[in-house]
Amino acid sequence: MAFSAYFPAIPPPPRPDLHPLPGTTPLTPLAALAPPLIYYFALLLLPPFLSVSKDSNLSPRLVQHTIPVIRNLLALTSGILFFRLPLAYHVPFSFGLTYQLALVGLYGGCRVLDAFFISPCLFGHIPRRVKYHHVPRARTPGPARGADAESYFSLHFLNTGGEAVTETATTDEGWPHGWLDRMSWALELELSMRGAGFTWTSADVRHTRSTWRPSIRDRTHSILVHVAPVLLISWAIIRDVYVLRLSHGEVFDDLPYLLQAVLTVALGAFLMSAFSFGHSAFAIMLAPLKPHPLSYFPPLYTARVWDLKSVRDFWSYGWHRLFSRLFLVYGVWPGEWLERKLAGRAPNEAADVGKVLGGFVSSAFVHSFAAHTIMGGWDGAFGEAWFFAGNGLAVVIEEGVKMVILRHRKSQKKQRERKVGEEDDGKSLERWYDGVVGRVWWICVLLYTGRNFARGWVRAGLVREMAGL
């Protein structure tokens, strides 16, 4: 009785306005913990035992037959339980947690299929551990402290007060030695969403070994001085728009276009700063583990908003890449394969259109799938799908326009060279207005297509919950 008097809302009461999928039940601790735990036990058996079989006295039959069977059964069980999470359960007191439950279930199930079946069976690849080494280097002189500093500290809202380092990566030649090392290996791989720390990751978009290693003080300053104000201001805007307009029954499309744009920007800023907050908070908590790989937190964003010049730049450098492996395996690769089949191209030929559209279509499905779990079905759950599909189409268009313009400028340059009689190496193909046009273009695309995203979140009830109502 005394406990309930101080904590009357643990757990919080169910939301009457939440419409989960029919037939789902409230999430239980066992249902939440079973998939990742079984996945972890399966990962313990993923690296080959050949390098430790002598030390552990493991029989060849056990290594070659019994362990693979047990491992695959554990993996299949884990994958099924992950996929079942959003189809069988919901979090009755939260739109956001039910939405995230769907993302976890879909991501986890796809990750299990990739780790235990797609990568080993189709590509003969089991991830190897990568160790990162940071050697102090001289700071680049100048007030900005170098382009690499601008890149790293971009959207982490960090001061460039960290240690300037040169980063090198070395891949382990063998596999984990002993069960303690194997347990660490499995935990590192399970927690690394992007595959960082393993030979199982998408391209590093930094394209430089020069980086910065922020201290705990840097990250704390980031949270208190930069991230928190952005979170509070964007949250205040979201709450005001909802309380003053949307809570009275006014639908998103009836809002003035300027107010739609303001809400869209506020939602984007809130999500971006929330990701940065989580990234810095976990980096602070795990910093005492240094130099263990679990303390390694590579950049979440790699360019400042005002340095982006295209829609492709935004999604490559200005946004997080936590789902990059999922989109690569289930979107980019199938998209490339389909384009090559339709165009009759060789396997080694480029398939950029399929690559781009495949990645964005897979992202559209993942986010719409999550939305449909809090809307009771697919009706009205495609706002985010149109957002990502529109951005994928925008990337294809801008790359096509860029190709035509560069071809025209190269032709003009050759004509000038023929008239002059010598090569005009000093004449760049870029123009002073390219950056201005590019920035206006990507901002307009994100604002226009982002209205679909905002509309979907309003319909799903996520904005209502974000407003604290």
Residue, then its C-alpha position, 0 to 999 in steps of 0.5 A: m500500500a505504501f509503495s502504491a501510494y508513492f508510485p501509483a502509475i507503475p506500470p502506467p495505465p493502458r492508453p485507450d486511444l492506442h489501437p494495436l494489432p488485433g489479437t496482440t496481448p500486452l508484452t511480458p518480460l519473458a517475451a521481451l528477453a527470450p529473443p535476444l538471449i537465445y540470439y546471444f547463445a546462438l552467437l556463442l556458437l557462430p565462430p568456428f571452434l577449430s582454433v580452440s578444439k585442441d585446448s577444449n578437448l572438443s571431438p571432431r564430430l561435436v565440432q562438425h555436426t552437433i554444434p552447427v545443429i544446435r546453433n542453427l536451431l537456436a538461431l531459428t528459434s530466436g529469429i521466429l521469436f523476434f519476428r513474432l514480437p510485434l505480431a503477438y505483443h504490444v505495450p499497452f501504455s505507449f505508442g512509442l514503445t509499441y512502435q519501437l517493439a516493431l522495429v526491434g522485432l523486425y530488425g532482430g529477426c532480419r539480423v539473425l537471418d543475415a548472421f546465421f544463414i545469408s552471410p555464411c551460406l551465400f557469401g561464406h562470411i562470418p564476421r571477424r572482429v576489428k580492433y581500432h587503434h587511435v594515435p594522437r596527431a597534431r591539431t590542424p591549425g585554424p579556428a575551425r581546427g580542420a575539416d575533420a573536426e567539423s565532420y566529427f563534431s558536426l551533429h553531435f553538438l560537441n565542442t572541438g576540444g577532444e583529442a585529435v587522433t589518427e584511427t587505424a583498424t586491424t582485423d583479427e586473423g583468427w577467431p575468439h580463443g576460449w569461452l570468455d573471449r567468445m562471450s565478449w565477441a558475441l556480446e559485441l556483435e549483438l550490440s553493434m547495430r551498424g556492425a562497427g567493430f566487425t568486418w560486417t558493416s557498410a561503408d565508412v562514409r568518413h573516408t578519412r582516418s583523421t578523427w577526434r576522440p571526445s572526452i566524457r567532458d565533451r559529451t557531457h557538455s554536448i548533452l547539457v549545452h547543445v542537445a538538451p536545448v534542441l530537444l526542449i525547443s523542438w518538444a515545446i513546438i510539437r506540444d504547442v502545435y498539437v495542443l493549440r490545433l491538432s487536439h481540437g480535431e483539426v487534421f494535419d492537412d488542414l493546418p497552414y502549410l507554414l505550420q505543417a513545415v514547422l511541425t515537420v522540422a520540429l519532429g526532425a530536430f527532435l529525433m536527430s537530437a534524441f539520437s545524439f543524446g542516446h549516443s553520447a549517454f551510452a558513450i559516457m556510461l561505457a567509457p570506463l570500459k576503454p580500451h574494450p571495443l564496447s566503449y567504441f562509439p564512432p560518429l553517428y552523423t558525419a556532416r553538419v546540416w549546412d554543409l550538405k548539398s544534396v538529398r544524397d548527402f543528407w542520407s549519407y552523411g547527415w543522418h544516422r546509419l544504425f539500420s544500414r546493414l539491414f537496408l544493405v542486405y534486404g534492400v540495396w543488394p536485391g535492388e542491384w540484382l533486379e536492375r542488372k536482371l532487367a537491364g541485362r547487365a553483368p554482375n560486376e556492373a554498376a546498378d545505382v538506380g536499383k541500389v538507391l531505390g532498393g535501400f529506400v524501399s526497404s526503409a519505407f517498409v520497415h517504418s510503415f510496418a512499425a506504424h501499422t502495429i499502432m494503428g490496428g492495421w495497414d490503413g493509414a500506415f503508409g505516411e512514412a513509406w511515401f516519405f522514404a519513397g519520395n526521397g529515393l526518387a529525389v536521389v535518382i533525379e538529382e543524380g541524373v540531373k547532375m550527370v547531364i550538367l557535368r557532361h554539358r560542362k565537360s563539353q563546354k570545357k573541351q570546346r574552350e580548350r580547342k579554341v585556346g589550344e591548350e588544356d584549361d586545367g584551372k577551370s573547375l566544373e563546379r560553379w559558385y551557385d551549385g552549393v546554393v541550388g543544392r541546399v535549396w533543393w534538398i531542404c525543399v525535398l525534405l520539407y515536402t516529403g517530410r509532411n508525409f512523415a509528420r502526417g503519419w505520426v499524427r495519425a498514429g498518435l505518436v505526436r500526441e504522446m510526444a506532446g505529453l497527452 
